[in-house]
Amino acid sequence: MTETEARNHLYELWQNGEIPNNFDEDHSDYGKAVKFTIKHGEFDYEKFYESIAIIRFGIWQVESDALVGKGGRDYIIECSRFWETREYNGHLVWDWLIHLCEKTWITKENVNDLNTAFFFCQDYFKENKPANLPYVSTAQTLNIQKQLLDISEEMSKREKVDERGIVDIDTEDMMKYGELLNNIKYL
């Protein structure tokens, strides 16, 4: 199979909805997929990702240049970004672990896979760690993360969805959410 034939094959799969709608020429793995298709004469999405995975933790797959969440749409964290931090009420924490737990698809059931994959990547991609990185509290990060997930779970119990599937958020719910966020306990 030529490169042009491989690209056309991937395009047909994409148009027919047989591969995710974000798996186009702009996708970070597209070039790898073209090479895979040339080599195998076809493209099987699952076999492709198994072939490029270094290790998997639930939906999280470590690849040679990134951590990829395979939860519907691919969520990609490039290998140079595992040391990004944020200040959270005066505490320096790991930004990705806080940011991702704010997504609706990260739950108490799958957050441990995220954390394991994240810390695996910090070790695996350690050559990308900034030399001047200040102390970041992993304990504080996980403590805040757990409380944010608890808050998310509590708020989902209060969620009201109308007949069109639109979530109705009222002032009382917003005030409750703010109150819960303001009551996060720190170590």
N, C-alpha and C positions, 0 to 999 in steps of 0.2 A: 504494500500500500504506500502511495506517495504522500508527501506532506499535504498537498492540496486535497487529496481524497480523504485523508484523516480529518482535516478541518471541515470538509463538507459533511462527513459522517457525524461529527460532533454537532455541527449546526442543525442537521436533521433531527438528531436526538433532542436537542434543545428546543427546536420548534414544536416537536411532538409532545413535549412535556415529559420525556423519559429521563431527563437529567434536570437538576434544579434550575430554576429560572435565572439564578445569578451565576450559573456556570457558563459564562460566555468568554469572549476574548479578553476581557478585562479582569477575569478571575485570576488569582495568584497561582493557581495550579493548572491553568489552561495549557501552557507550554509543555508541562509534564504529561498532560492528558494526550496531547498530539503525539508525543513520542511513544507513549504507551499504545495508542491506537495503531501507529505505524508498525510497531513491533508485533502486536497481537492480531492485527487485521480486523479488529473490532474494538468496541469500548464497552466495558462493563463497569459501571460506576463503583459498585461495592468492591470488586476485585482490584480496581485501580487504587482506591484508597487503602486497601489492605497492603498493596505493594509498596506504597510510599510511607506507611506508618512505621515509626521507630518503636512506639509503645502506645497502648490505648488505656484510658481510664474512663469507663462509661462512655459518654458521648465525646470525650476529649481525646484527641489524637495528636501526639507529638510527631512532627515531621522535621525534616532537616533544617528548616528555616522558620518554623512557626509552631504555635499551638493552635489547633483548629477544633472548634466546637461543632459537632455534626448534628445539631438539633434543629432540623428543618432547613433553615438558611445557615450556611457556613458562617461561623464567627471566628475571625482570624486575629491572633495576637502575634505580631512579628517577634522574632527571637531577640531583638535589641530592646524590647519594651517591657521586660519583666521587672525592671527596677524602678518603674515610675511610682512615685509616692504622692500622697496628698496629706494636707494637715486636716485633721478631723478634731475639732474642739481642742486644739493645742497638742494633739498627739500625731506623730508622723506614722502613717500606716501605708500598706501596700494598696495602691490605687485600684488595680484591676480586681482585687478580691472584694472591694467595696462597690465599685462600679457595676460589676457583673451581678452581684446579689440584688441590685435594684431592678434587674430584668425579670419579667414575669416567668420566664422559663427556667430560672435558677430557683430551686426549691430546697427545703430541708432534706429531701430525698436524694438530690443529686449534687449538693454543694460539696460533699466530701470528695467526689471525683474531681471537681474543679480545683479544690485546694491541693489535692495530691498531684494533679497534673501541673499546676502552677509551681509548686515547690520543686518538683522533678525538673521542670524547665529552668528554674533559677540555677540549679546545679548543672544541668546538662549544657546550658548556654552561658556558663560562668565567664567565658572570655569576653562577653559583652557587658559585664557588670562595671559600672563606673568606679574608678579608683577612689574618688572622693565622696562616695555615698555615705551620708550620715546614718546614725543608728535608726532603724525602722523597727517598730515593735510588732512582731508577728502575733504575739499574745493579744495585744490591743486590737489588731486587725481582725483576728478571729472572734474576739469578744464583740466588737461592733457589728461584724458581719452576722453573727448569730442573732443579735437583737434586731437588726434590720429585717432579717427573715421572719422573726417572730411578729414584728409589726406588720409586715406584708401579709402574713397569714391571718392576723387579726383583722386587718382592713378588708381582706377578701371575703370574710364572713359577713361584713356589712355591705358588700357591693350589691347594688341594685342595677339590673339590666332591663331595658325596655324591650318591647316586642320587636324592634328593629336591630337588637343586639348592641345598642349603644349604652355604655355605662353611665349611669346618672350619679353625679357627684354633687352632694349638697354641702352647704356651709358647715353643718354640724360634723359631717365626715371629715372635711378639711381641717376643722379645728381639732378633732380627735387625732388625726394623723400628725398634725404639728405638735400636739401635746405628747404623743408617744415618742416622737423624734427628740423632743426636748428632755425627755426622761431617760435617755440612754445612760447607762451606768458605765463608768470607766474604771479600769483596774488601778 
